[in-house]
Amino acid sequence: MRNGYFITDYHCHSTVSPDGRSTMREIAEAAVALGVDDLCFTDHIEPLPWDRWNEPPKAKHSYDWSPMLAQFREAQEAVGGRIRLHLGAELGECSFAPEVAESFLEDAPPLDFTIGSVHCYRTASGEVNDLTWIKSTDPAVWYAACESYLDELEKLVDWGRFEVLGHLTLPLRWAKELRGVELDFDRYEEQLRHVMRRAIERGIGIECNTNRGHRPLPDGKWLKIYRELGGELITLGSDAHTPEYISRAMEERQALLKECGLRYLATYEQKKPTFHKI
């Protein structure tokens, strides 16, 4: 417990991820020092070649899970029983190559938890681009990317091989942090409602991504709508890629969930949720 809160972090990345900078052991030790009660590693598993999104994905093939398993065992040995550790994955861009993603999951070790997420969009010419590649400060360019991003979210939910939908309003992060562009997602309310309603129907939850202490993804408006639609299944994750961001702003975000009418946050073991009253 920290400040009277049960602290979880169900979105973090180690060096198993291409953009990670710390080992699972380093992250787990930091989490213990920060008073985290339950930590789940969710390294990137991508069916498209990382950062080379337009290279044709290989046909169905195995993913090498051994580096992840080795790091997880090392982290478990290092922290012992001082924290609950769980093994998960962030399944990114699966809407672009679902058959490849399914082949990865066929060979996966027992995972406690998976996030489904989108970081890319299709251009008018059909190329796949990462949101972080957008150099423009023109909001119209970003809104065009958002429309494709939301289409991919819909496809991802229909695929549905994961427990929660990650950082639902991700373009807001990169537009603001990288280019200083303020986007208004209100124009996409009907589409976001459809995505959340479809997720609820399929038993898929959503993540409140604390965004390393910055604007939560999604923020209060969308969390309230999720609850109004009947959604209750929600996890909290920092999206930390380095230890200092682990569990950042978790108390504040639990308070936000409560303000939005959500009563519980979820943790997972063997893909089964446990609900913790906020």
N, C-alpha and C positions, 0 to 999 in steps of 0.2 A: 504494500500500500504506500502511496505517496500523497501527502496532503489530504488524506482521507479517501483517495480514489484508487480503485484497482486499475493499474496502468498496463495497457497492452500496446504493442506495436506490431501490426500485421502487414507491414510493407517496408522492407529494407533490402539493401543490396550489398553483397560482398564482391570480392574479386572474381567470383564465378561469373558475374555479369560483366560484359565488355566495358561498361562504364563504372564499375565498382573500384574502390580504392583501398579497401581494408578487408582483412580476412574475417571469416565468421567468428573465429576466436576473439579477435580484437573487438568486433561489434558486440559479442556476447558479454565480454568483460566490461565494456563501457555500459551496457544495459544494466548489468548488476550494480555498478557504481551509481547509476542514475535512478535506481529504485524501480526498475521495470519488473512487473510480475510475470508477464507472458510475452514472449518474443517469437515471431515467425519469420524465418528467412524466405524471401520471395524473389529469387534471382531471375533475371530475364531468360526466358526460353522462347526463341523466335523461329518460326518456320521459314522466314525469308532471311537471306544473308544480311547480317547486321551492318547497317549503314551503307549497304549496297542493294537497296530495296528493289532495284529494277533488274538485277540478275535473276534469271529464271531459277526458282527454287528446285532443288533436287527432287526427284520422284520420292515416293515413300522411302524413308531410311531411318536408321536408328540415331538417337541422340546419345552422346556420351555423358551419362549421369555420374560417372565415378568421381570427378573432381568435386562435385557438390556433396556427395556422400562422405568423401574423405574429410572435407572441411567441417561438415556437420558433426562428425564423430569427434574431431579435434576440439570443437567448441564445447560439446557435451562433457568431454573429459576435463576441460579447463575450468568450467563453472560448476560442475557437479549439480547438487540439488538446490543451488542458490537462486535459480530462476527456471521457469518452465520454458523449454525450447521446443519449437516445432519447425518442421521442414515443409516448405511450400515452394511455389513458383509463380512468377508473373508471366502469363501466356500472352505475349504481344503479337499483334498483327495476324492473328489466326484467321480473321475473315478474308485475308488475301490468299491464304493457302491452307484451307481447313484439312485437306487430306494429309498434308505433311504434318500438321500439328497433331492430328490423330495418331499418326505413326509414332510420334515422339511419346505420346501418352501410353501407347500400347506397351512400351518398354520401360515405363517410368517405375521407380521404386515407390513404396507406399508413401504418398504425400498426404500431409495433413490438410492442406489448404491450397487453393489456386485462385489467382486474380485473372480475370480476362480484361485486356486493355487494348487501346488503339493509340498510336503515336503518329500515324501517317495519314495521308489523304491522297486522292488521285487528282491530278491536274486535268485541265480540259482536254489535253492530248492523250490522257490515259496513263501517264507516268506516275509512279508511286514516289511521293516526296515525304520526308520527315518534316513535322511542323517546325522543328528547330532550324531547318534549312531556309526558311522564309526570311529574306533580307529586307523586304519592303516595310515601310512604315505607313503604307496606305491601308486604311481599314478595309476597303473593298477587297483587297487581295486576301486579307485574313478571313473575311466573311465567306469568300468563295471556298477557301480551304475548310472552314467550319462546316459548310454544307456537305462536303464530301466526307469529312470526319464523322458527322452524325449518321450519314448513310452506312458507313462502316460499322458504327456502333450497333445499328439495327441488325446488320448481318451477323455481328458477333453474338448478340443475344440469341438470335435464332439458332446459331451453332450451339451455344450453351454448355460447353464442356468445362465449366468452372463454377466456383462458389459465389464470388462477388464480382461486380463490375467496377473496375478501378477508375479513379480520378475522372469522373463523368464530364467535367467541364475543363479538361486539360488545355484547350487552346487559350483560355484566359491567362494561364500561367506564362506560356511562352510569348504571347503577344505583349504582355506587360513587362516581363522580366528581361526579354531579349531586345525588344524594339520600342518599349515605352508606349505601346498602343493599348488603349482601353476599349475592350469589346463589350457589347451588350448582348447577353444571351437571351434576353426576354423575347426577342424575335423568334427564338426557336422553342418557345414554351410547348406548343402542341407536339412537336417531334420528341422533345425530352419527356413529356408526359407519356407518349407512346412507348418510348424505350423503357421507362421505369415500370409502366403497367405490364408490358410484355415480360420484363424480368421477374416481377412479382408472380405472374401467372406460371412462370417456369420454375419457381422456387429459388431464383437467383437473388442474392442480396446486392447491396451497393456498399462501396467504401466511402467514408469521409476521410479524404486524404488531407492531413494537416499541412502538407506542402512546406515542411521544414519550418513551420511557424508563421508562414505567410498566409495569404488568402486561402481558406479551405476550399477544396474541390470535391464535391459541390459545396456551395455556401448555404446560408440559412434559407433563402427562398426555395431552393430546390429540395432541401431536406424537409421542409414543411410540406411541399407538394408530394414528396415520396410518402410521407406519413398519411396525408389525406387520401392517397390512392390505396392505402392499406399496407404499405411497406413497414416492416419491423426489423428485418434482417440487415444489420449494418456492422461493419468493422471499422476500426481506426488504424490508420497507418501514416507514418511520417514521410515515407518515400526517401529515407536517408540513404545516401551513398557513402557517407563517412560517419564515424561514430558520434561526433558532436551533435548531430541532428536526431539521433535516436530519441524517440518519445517526446520530441519537441511539441509543446502546446497541447499535450493530451488532456490536462485538466480543463483548460479553456474549451476544448472541443467537446468534451463530455458535457460541460455546461450548455454548450450550444445545442447539442443533440436533445437535451432535456427541454430547453426552451422551444424546440421545434416539435415537441410532442412525442419524441422517441423515448422509450422507457428502458431499453436494454442495449448493450453492445455485445457482440458475439466473439468468441474465440473458437478454434476448431481443433479437433483431433480425429484423424482418419476421415476427414471430410464431413464430420458430424459437428454441428454447432452446439456450444454451450452458451447460455445467455446469462449475462451479468447485469444486475439491476444498476442503473445509473443513480 
